[in-house]
Amino acid sequence: MIYMNDEEAMLFWPRECRDAAHDYLKAASKMIQGILGALLRGLGVEYDESLLSCYMEAKAVNMNFYPPCPNPELTVGVGRHSDLAALTILLQDDIGGLFVKVEDGGWIEIPPVEGAIVVNVGDTLEILSNGRYKSAEHRVIASSTRARVSVPIFVSPRPHTMIGPLLGLAEKDGKTVYRHLLFGEYMTNYFGAAHQGKKTLVFARL
């Protein structure tokens, strides 16, 4: 469910989950701003604070349901990919099944922790950070016995927003990894082909 404003959410979001999803998104917004702001400040370069709201201006709430599968090794709930967003804030149930790829090429499961959320760096933040922050390649494997539910919030710029390494990062790093481009350009490329890990980021590389 794409959030544009409160009025559209009340009009067009499914009535069965509208109020709960809207309240959750509103409650999470300040936290998301704090996390993204801290990560951008952590890069050690000055940036226009007004840009922070631009990078999280578009939000989407998904409600994912994975039915049980008798042979989970033969199916994948969600294939391996990194998220388009700057950040993904994930609320998951107690079932498990989320796996993240690590540097040696293997996969580790991110076990559910009661009262905790999972925060994923997405492709947009990797581009903004000139590659310092790496977007998380991940996948979901279904359970053989129980249904799984997860609720991610995807936080992104609007299509007309320019993304690229923050000013001063290329000089500080001694290299420029990603070019500047409209987020809409990257989004079109991202959804234009089947996901294969993090190969979509090649489009934004120099």
N, C-alpha and C positions, 0 to 999 in steps of 0.2 A: 504494500500500500504506500503510494508516494504521498509525502506530506508537502503541501504547498502553503496552506493556511488552515486555520481552524474551521472556517466556514465550509471549505471544500471537503475536509475530512468528515464533518458531520453529515454532509450531503451524499458523499459517494463511497465512503468506506462501508464494508459489510456491517450491518446493524448488530449481528451476533457478537462481534468482537471489537466494534468501533470504540466504545468508551474505554475499555481496558487498554487497547493499543494506544489510544490517544493520551491517556493518563500516564502510561509508561514512558512514551516518547517525551512528554513534557517534563516528567520527573528526571529523566536521564540527560536532558539537554545541557544543564549547567555542569554536570559531571563530564560530559563529552568535551565541552569547551575547555574545562580545566586540563583534561588529559592532552588534548591536541595543542593547547597553548604551551604546556610544559615541554612537550616534545619539540616544538618549534624553537622555543627558547634554548633548549638543550643543544641545539646545533651551534650555538656560540656566535651567531651573526645577528646584526640588527635587522629587524624587519618591521614593516608597517603593521601595527596591531590591528588596524581595521581590516587587514586581509584575512585575519582569523575567521571572522564571520563569513567571508566569501568562500573559504575552503570547506565550511560545514553548512552552507546555505541550503543545500538539497538533502533531504533525509527520506529514507524509505524504511518501513517496518515490514518484515516478512514473518509469516507464521508457517513453519515447515513441519510437515507430518510424514514420518517414515514408518510405514506399516512393517510388522515383523516379516522376516523372510526365512523359510526353513533352511535355505542354503546361502547364508550371507556371503560366503566366499565367491559365489557366482554372480553377485550383484553389488553395485555401489550406489549408496544413497545419493551422493554428489561426487562426481569425478574430480580428480586433482586439478586445482586451480588456485590462483590468488584473486583477491577481491579488487574490483575496480575502485572502490571507495578510498578516501583518505584513512578512515578508521571504520572498523566493524566492531560493534558492541554486542556480544552474544550472550544471551540467557539460555541455558540448556537445562533439561531435566536431569534425572539421576541415572539415565540409561547408559550414557557413554557412546562412543562410536566416532568421535572427532579425532582425526589424526593429522599431525603436522610433520612436514618433511624437514629433516635436519641436515646439517652440512655434509655429513658422510653419505648422504643419499638414502638413508633409512627413514623410517616413519616411527614417530612416537605418539601414543595416545594421550590426549589431554583429558584426564579423568574429571568428571563433574565434582565440584566442591560446593556443598550447601551454602547458600548465601553469597556466592561469588559469581563474577561474570568473567568472560574471556574477552580480551581486547586484542584484535588483529590489526596490524599495520597493513594497509592496502597499497595498491600500485601508485595512487596519487601521492601519498606521503613519501614513497620511495623516490618518485620523480622530484618532489619539492625538496627533499633532503640530499639531492645529487647522489643518491645511492647509499647514503649512510644508514638509513633505516631500510631494512629489507622487508618487502611484503611477504606475508606468510603463505607459502604453498600448503594447501590442506585438502582434505577429502573427508567424506563421511561414509562409514560402513554400517549397514543396517544390522539390527539385532535379530537373532534367530527366534526369539521368544516373546519380545515385548516391542510395542510401538514406541517410537522416539519423537519427541517434540522439541523444537528449538525456535527461538525468537531473536533473530539478528536485527540490529539497527545499522543501516549503511549510511555513512556520513560523507557527502561529496560536495564539490562545487556545482554551480549551474553550468550548462553547456557553453555559455559565452565567456566563462572565466578562463583567463590564461594561467596555465600551470607550467612550471619549470623550476630549476634549482633557484633557491632564494639568493638574493643579491649578496655577493661576497663569498658564497660557498665554493664556487669554482676556483677562485683565487686562493682561498684557504686550503683547499684540497689539492691544488696543483693540477687539476684536470676537470673537464666538464663531461659528465656521464650522459646526461639527458638534455634534450633540446627543449625550447619553449614551444608550446602548442596550446590550442584551445582544448579545454576538457571535452567539449563535444566531439572533436576530432578523435581523441583517444577512445571515447565511449563508442563511437561508430565502429572503430577498428576492433574494439574489445568484443562487441556483440556480433561482429561480422563473420566470425569463424568459430569452430568448435574449440573449447578450451583444451590446451595441452600444457599443463603446468603454468609456468610464468612466461611462455613464449610471446604473449601479447605485449610485454614490455619492450620487445625488440623494436616495435614501431616508434617508440619515443626515444630510442638511443641515438646518439650521434655516430 
